[in-house]
Amino acid sequence: MIQKINEPDFIRETFIKFQKGSEVISELTEILVGVTPHEIVYSEDKMKLIHYKTTVKNPCPVPVLMVYALVNRYYILDLSPDKSVIKNLLDRGFDVYAIDWGYPSGMDRYLTIDDYVNGYLNNAVDHVRRKSGADKISLLGVCVGGTLSVMFAALHPEKVKNLISFVAPIDFETDKSLLNIWAKEMDVDKIVDYYGIIPGDFLNMGFLLLDPFRLLIDKYVGFFEHIDDKKTVENFLRMEKWIFDSPGQAGEAYRQFMKDCYQENLLIKNRMEIGGKRINLKEISMPFLNIMAEFDHLVPNESSLPLTRAISSTDKESMVFPTGHIGMFVGSKSQNEVCPKLAQWLKPRSKKDENNIGVKKNKTNHNKSKESLK
C-alpha cells in the first residue's frame, strides 16, 4: 500500500530542513583539508615533497612515499582527521611522505612522462632516502600515481624496498570501464595541440559523465536529505572541494600516456619507453602488494590484477575490498579494513634486517571468489 503524502506538511518540513541547512552552511567559515601536521622538505618546479610528522616514538626505519595521480589532488589521502589514509598509517608506526604535483602552467606543456618518473619522482625518492638514511624506500602509488610508481620501480628497482599498487591501472585492454572505451577513439593529438595544457575541468567533466546519475544527481539529493547535519555538510563540502580541484595536465605527458597506455597498451606488454629506456615489468622483483576495489568504475580489477602476474616478485599479494574507487580513501572500509591490512602487510617488510622478515607468498585476499578475478 502506497502511503499518501500530506503536501502542506511535506512542504513545511522541507522548508524547515532547508532553513536549518542554510544556517549550518553559513556557520562554516572554512573547509579545511590535508590538516595532518607536515612540512615541505623538498621542491622542484611545481612539485613539492611533503613529510608528515610522525605520531609514534620509533617509526619503521623504511619510510613510505605516497604518489598520487596527476589528476585531482593528493589530499584525498588526508581529507579529514577521521578520513585520512596518511594519518592512519602514521598512527600505525610509519614514516610517511607524499608528493604534491602542483598545478602545471603554460611553461609545463612540454613535460613528458620521463620528466615525471625519471625527473621529479626520482629526485623525490633520492631526497627521502637521504633524509631518512634508508637505502631503499616503500613506494605506495595511487591510481595513475601507481602506474607512474610501477614505471619507476621497473627502471630503478635498487631504490625500492616494497612496492604497493593502490587501485592503479596497468592493463588498459579491458572494456569494463567507459574511460577505457572512450580513450580508444580519442583524437589525442588534436586535443593536446589545441590546449597545450589540458584543462582540469575538461578532464573532470569526463570523469563525471562516467556515472552521471550518481555523480551529478543522486549525491545532491542525498546531501539535501541530511543538509541539517553539520558533520554531513562538512564531509560533503570537503569532497566537493577535492572533486573540483582539478589541475591541468602537461600536454606531452598526457599525449604519451593516452597513446602508449590507453590506446596501445604498451606498458603491460613491456614495450613502453620513456627517456630512451624500455620499461620491463620483469625488473620488479621486490615485495609487491596489489590493492583493488571490487566496485571500481574508474580502474576495474581487470586493469590492475595482471600486474601481479607480470612482475618477477615471489613475495606478492593481491587484496580486493568491497567498495568503490573513492571509498578506498575516504569510506569506512578505508579506515577499518584497507589501512589495517595494508599496515599488516607492510610493517614486517619495513625492517632493515631482511632475515627477520617472515611472509606468506603469492596470496590473494578478497571477499569474492578467486575465480571471479581470473
C-alpha positions as CSV (number, residue, x, y, z in Angstrom):
1,M,0.0,0.0,0.0
2,I,1.4,3.4,-1.0
3,Q,1.3,6.0,1.8
4,K,-0.1,9.3,0.7
5,I,2.0,12.3,1.4
6,N,0.4,15.3,3.1
7,E,1.7,18.1,0.9
8,P,1.4,21.0,3.3
9,D,3.3,19.0,6.0
10,F,5.9,17.9,3.4
11,I,6.5,21.5,2.2
12,R,6.7,22.8,5.7
13,E,9.2,20.1,6.8
14,T,11.3,20.6,3.7
15,F,11.4,24.4,4.3
16,I,12.5,23.9,7.9
17,K,15.2,21.4,6.9
18,F,16.4,23.8,4.2
19,Q,16.4,26.8,6.6
20,K,18.4,24.8,9.2
21,G,20.8,23.6,6.5
22,S,21.4,27.2,5.4
23,E,22.3,28.1,8.9
24,V,24.7,25.2,9.2
25,I,26.4,26.2,5.9
26,S,26.6,29.9,6.9
27,E,28.4,28.9,10.1
28,L,31.2,27.2,8.2
29,T,33.9,29.7,7.8
30,E,36.5,27.5,6.0
31,I,36.6,23.9,4.7
32,L,39.9,22.5,5.8
33,V,41.6,19.5,4.1
34,G,45.0,18.0,4.4
35,V,45.3,19.0,8.1
36,T,47.7,16.3,9.3
37,P,50.9,18.2,10.6
38,H,53.6,18.2,7.9
39,E,56.3,20.2,6.3
40,I,57.6,20.7,2.8
41,V,61.1,19.2,2.7
42,Y,61.9,19.5,-1.0
43,S,60.5,21.3,-4.0
44,E,61.3,21.4,-7.7
45,D,59.3,23.5,-10.2
46,K,55.6,22.8,-9.3
47,M,56.3,19.6,-7.4
48,K,56.6,19.6,-3.6
49,L,57.7,16.7,-1.3
50,I,55.7,16.6,1.9
51,H,57.0,15.0,5.1
52,Y,54.3,14.2,7.8
53,K,55.1,14.5,11.5
54,T,55.5,11.0,13.0
55,T,53.0,10.1,15.7
56,V,54.9,7.3,17.4
57,K,58.2,7.2,19.2
58,N,60.1,4.8,17.0
59,P,58.6,4.6,13.5
60,C,59.5,1.9,11.0
61,P,63.0,2.6,9.6
62,V,61.9,2.2,6.0
63,P,59.9,5.3,5.0
64,V,56.7,5.3,2.8
65,L,56.4,7.7,-0.2
66,M,52.9,8.1,-1.4
67,V,52.5,9.0,-5.1
68,Y,49.0,10.2,-6.1
69,A,47.8,10.8,-9.7
70,L,48.5,13.9,-11.7
71,V,44.7,14.4,-12.0
72,N,43.0,15.8,-8.9
73,R,44.9,16.4,-5.7
74,Y,46.8,14.3,-3.2
75,Y,44.9,15.5,-0.2
76,I,42.1,12.9,-0.8
77,L,44.5,10.7,1.2
78,D,44.2,13.2,4.1
79,L,40.7,14.6,3.6
80,S,39.9,15.0,7.3
81,P,41.3,13.6,10.6
82,D,38.8,10.7,10.6
83,K,39.1,10.1,6.9
84,S,42.8,10.0,6.3
85,V,44.9,7.2,4.9
86,I,48.0,9.2,5.8
87,K,47.1,9.7,9.5
88,N,46.1,6.1,9.8
89,L,49.5,4.9,8.6
90,L,51.3,7.4,10.8
91,D,49.4,6.1,13.8
92,R,50.4,2.6,12.9
93,G,54.0,3.4,13.1
94,F,55.1,4.5,9.6
95,D,57.2,7.4,8.5
96,V,55.2,9.0,5.7
97,Y,56.0,11.3,2.8
98,A,53.7,12.4,-0.1
99,I,54.2,14.1,-3.4
100,D,52.1,17.2,-4.4
101,W,52.4,17.6,-8.1
102,G,51.0,21.1,-8.1
103,Y,49.3,22.9,-10.9
104,P,51.0,22.8,-14.3
105,S,51.0,26.1,-16.2
106,G,51.8,27.1,-19.8
107,M,55.5,26.6,-19.4
108,D,55.0,23.0,-18.4
109,R,53.2,21.9,-21.6
110,Y,56.3,20.0,-22.9
111,L,56.9,18.0,-19.7
112,T,57.0,14.3,-20.5
113,I,56.4,11.1,-18.6
114,D,60.1,10.8,-18.4
115,D,60.3,14.2,-16.7
116,Y,57.8,13.0,-14.1
117,V,59.2,9.5,-13.5
118,N,63.0,9.9,-14.0
119,G,63.0,13.5,-13.0
120,Y,60.6,14.7,-10.3
121,L,59.8,11.3,-8.8
122,N,63.4,10.0,-8.9
123,N,64.6,13.2,-7.2
124,A,61.9,13.0,-4.5
125,V,62.8,9.3,-3.8
126,D,66.5,10.3,-3.5
127,H,65.6,13.1,-1.1
128,V,63.6,10.7,1.1
129,R,66.5,8.2,1.1
130,R,69.0,10.9,2.2
131,K,66.7,12.4,4.8
132,S,65.7,9.0,6.3
133,G,69.1,7.3,6.0
134,A,67.3,4.3,4.3
135,D,69.0,2.9,1.2
136,K,65.6,1.8,-0.1
137,I,62.0,3.1,0.5
138,S,58.5,1.8,0.3
139,L,56.7,3.2,-2.7
140,L,52.9,3.5,-2.5
141,G,51.4,4.6,-5.8
142,V,47.7,5.5,-6.0
143,C,45.6,5.4,-9.2
144,V,47.7,6.8,-12.1
145,G,50.3,7.6,-9.4
146,G,50.5,3.8,-9.1
147,T,51.1,3.5,-12.8
148,L,54.0,6.0,-12.5
149,S,55.3,4.2,-9.5
150,V,55.4,0.9,-11.3
151,M,57.3,2.5,-14.1
152,F,59.8,3.9,-11.6
153,A,60.2,0.6,-9.8
154,A,60.9,-1.2,-13.1
155,L,63.6,1.4,-14.0
156,H,65.1,1.9,-10.6
157,P,64.5,-1.3,-8.6
158,E,67.6,-0.7,-6.5
159,K,65.8,2.2,-4.7
160,V,62.5,0.4,-3.9
161,K,62.2,-2.0,-1.0
162,N,58.5,-2.5,-1.2
163,L,56.0,-1.6,-4.0
164,I,52.3,-1.0,-3.3
165,S,49.9,-0.5,-6.2
166,F,46.7,1.1,-5.0
167,V,43.8,0.9,-7.4
168,A,46.3,1.6,-10.2
169,P,45.6,0.9,-14.0
170,I,48.2,-1.2,-15.7
171,D,46.4,-3.3,-18.4
172,F,44.3,-0.9,-20.4
173,E,42.8,-3.5,-22.8
174,T,39.7,-4.2,-20.6
175,D,36.3,-2.8,-21.6
176,K,35.0,-2.9,-18.0
177,S,35.4,0.9,-17.7
178,L,33.8,3.5,-20.0
179,L,37.0,5.5,-19.7
180,N,39.0,2.8,-21.4
181,I,36.4,2.6,-24.2
182,W,36.3,6.3,-24.8
183,A,40.1,6.7,-24.8
184,K,40.4,4.2,-27.6
185,E,38.7,6.6,-30.0
186,M,40.0,9.9,-28.7
187,D,42.0,12.1,-31.1
188,V,44.7,12.8,-28.5
189,D,46.9,14.8,-30.9
190,K,44.1,17.3,-31.7
191,I,43.3,17.8,-28.1
192,V,46.9,18.3,-27.0
193,D,47.8,20.5,-30.0
194,Y,44.8,22.7,-29.3
195,Y,45.1,23.1,-25.5
196,G,48.8,22.6,-24.7
197,I,47.9,22.2,-21.0
198,I,44.8,20.0,-20.9
199,P,42.3,21.9,-18.6
200,G,41.3,20.2,-15.4
201,D,37.7,21.0,-16.0
202,F,37.8,19.2,-19.4
203,L,39.0,16.0,-17.7
204,N,36.8,16.4,-14.7
205,M,33.6,16.5,-16.8
206,G,34.7,13.3,-18.5
207,F,35.0,11.6,-15.1
208,L,31.6,12.8,-14.0
209,L,30.0,11.5,-17.2
210,L,31.2,8.0,-16.4
211,D,28.4,7.7,-13.9
212,P,26.2,10.8,-14.4
213,F,23.1,9.9,-12.4
214,R,25.1,9.0,-9.2
215,L,27.7,11.8,-9.6
216,L,25.5,14.6,-10.9
217,I,22.1,14.0,-9.4
218,D,21.9,11.3,-6.7
219,K,24.6,12.6,-4.5
220,Y,23.0,16.1,-4.3
221,V,19.6,14.5,-3.5
222,G,21.3,12.6,-0.7
223,F,23.1,15.7,0.5
224,F,19.8,17.6,0.8
225,E,18.3,14.9,2.9
226,H,21.0,15.5,5.5
227,I,21.6,19.2,5.0
228,D,20.7,20.0,8.6
229,D,23.6,17.8,9.9
230,K,26.8,19.7,10.4
231,K,29.2,16.7,10.1
232,T,27.5,15.5,6.9
233,V,27.7,19.0,5.4
234,E,31.4,19.3,6.2
235,N,32.2,15.9,4.7
236,F,30.2,16.7,1.6
237,L,31.9,20.1,1.1
238,R,35.3,18.6,1.6
239,M,34.6,16.0,-1.2
240,E,33.2,18.7,-3.5
241,K,36.3,20.8,-2.9
242,W,38.5,17.8,-3.9
243,I,36.4,16.8,-6.9
244,F,36.5,20.2,-8.5
245,D,40.1,21.0,-7.5
246,S,41.4,19.6,-10.8
247,P,44.9,20.6,-12.0
248,G,45.6,20.8,-15.7
249,Q,47.8,18.2,-17.4
250,A,51.1,18.7,-19.2
251,G,50.2,18.1,-22.8
252,E,53.1,15.9,-23.9
253,A,52.9,13.7,-20.8
254,Y,49.1,13.4,-21.4
255,R,49.7,12.6,-25.1
256,Q,52.1,9.8,-24.4
257,F,50.1,8.3,-21.5
258,M,46.9,8.2,-23.6
259,K,48.6,6.8,-26.7
260,D,51.0,4.3,-25.1
261,C,48.8,3.1,-22.3
262,Y,45.1,3.6,-23.1
263,Q,45.4,3.1,-26.9
264,E,48.4,0.9,-27.5
265,N,48.5,-0.8,-24.1
266,L,52.3,-0.9,-24.2
267,L,53.1,-1.0,-20.5
268,I,51.8,-4.4,-19.7
269,K,53.4,-5.7,-22.9
270,N,56.9,-4.5,-21.8
271,R,57.1,-2.3,-24.9
272,M,56.7,1.2,-23.4
273,E,59.7,3.5,-23.5
274,I,60.5,6.7,-21.6
275,G,63.7,8.7,-21.8
276,G,65.0,6.2,-24.3
277,K,64.7,3.3,-21.9
278,R,62.2,0.4,-22.3
279,I,60.1,-0.4,-19.2
280,N,60.3,-4.1,-18.4
281,L,57.9,-5.1,-15.6
282,K,60.1,-8.3,-15.1
283,E,62.6,-6.0,-13.4
284,I,60.2,-5.6,-10.5
285,S,61.3,-8.2,-8.0
286,M,60.8,-6.5,-4.6
287,P,57.9,-7.4,-2.3
288,F,54.7,-6.3,-4.0
289,L,51.1,-5.6,-2.8
290,N,48.3,-5.0,-5.3
291,I,45.3,-3.3,-3.7
292,M,42.0,-3.1,-5.6
293,A,38.3,-2.0,-5.1
294,E,35.7,-4.5,-6.1
295,F,33.2,-1.9,-7.4
296,D,35.8,0.4,-9.1
297,H,34.2,2.2,-12.0
298,L,37.4,4.0,-12.9
299,V,40.0,1.3,-12.5
300,P,38.4,-2.1,-12.8
301,N,40.2,-5.1,-11.2
302,E,40.8,-6.4,-14.7
303,S,43.1,-3.4,-15.3
304,S,45.1,-3.9,-12.1
305,L,45.3,-7.6,-11.5
306,P,47.5,-8.5,-14.5
307,L,50.4,-6.6,-12.9
308,T,50.7,-9.3,-10.2
309,R,51.3,-11.9,-12.9
310,A,53.6,-9.7,-15.0
311,I,56.3,-9.0,-12.4
312,S,59.1,-11.2,-11.1
313,S,58.5,-10.8,-7.4
314,T,58.0,-14.1,-5.5
315,D,56.7,-12.2,-2.5
316,K,53.5,-10.7,-3.9
317,E,49.9,-10.4,-2.7
318,S,46.6,-9.1,-4.0
319,M,43.8,-7.7,-1.9
320,V,40.3,-6.7,-3.1
321,F,37.9,-4.7,-0.9
322,P,34.1,-4.4,-1.3
323,T,34.0,-0.7,-2.0
324,G,34.4,1.8,-4.9
325,H,37.4,3.8,-6.1
326,I,36.9,6.8,-3.8
327,G,35.7,4.6,-1.0
328,M,39.2,3.2,-0.8
329,F,40.4,6.6,0.5
330,V,37.5,8.1,2.5
331,G,35.0,5.4,3.2
332,S,34.6,3.5,6.5
333,K,36.2,0.4,4.9
334,S,39.3,2.6,4.1
335,Q,39.9,3.2,7.8
336,N,38.6,0.0,9.3
337,E,39.8,-2.6,6.7
338,V,42.1,-1.2,3.9
339,C,44.6,0.7,6.1
340,P,44.9,-2.0,8.8
341,K,45.6,-4.8,6.2
342,L,48.0,-2.5,4.3
343,A,49.9,-1.8,7.5
344,Q,49.8,-5.5,8.5
345,W,51.4,-6.4,5.2
346,L,53.9,-3.6,5.1
347,K,55.2,-3.5,8.7
348,P,57.2,-6.8,8.7
349,R,58.7,-5.8,5.3
350,S,59.8,-2.4,6.7
351,K,62.7,-3.7,8.8
352,K,66.4,-3.2,7.9
353,D,67.3,-6.8,8.8
354,E,65.6,-8.8,6.0
355,N,66.5,-12.1,7.7
356,N,63.8,-11.3,10.3
357,I,61.0,-11.0,7.8
358,G,58.6,-13.8,7.6
359,V,56.0,-13.5,4.9
360,K,53.4,-15.5,3.0
361,K,53.9,-15.5,-0.7
362,N,51.6,-15.5,-3.8
363,K,48.5,-14.9,-1.7
364,T,45.2,-13.3,-2.7
365,N,42.9,-11.9,-0.1
366,H,39.4,-10.7,-1.1
367,N,35.8,-11.0,-0.3
368,K,34.7,-12.7,-3.5
369,S,35.7,-15.9,-5.2
370,K,39.2,-16.2,-6.8
371,E,37.5,-17.5,-9.9
372,S,35.8,-14.1,-10.4
373,L,39.2,-12.4,-10.7
374,K,40.5,-14.6,-13.5
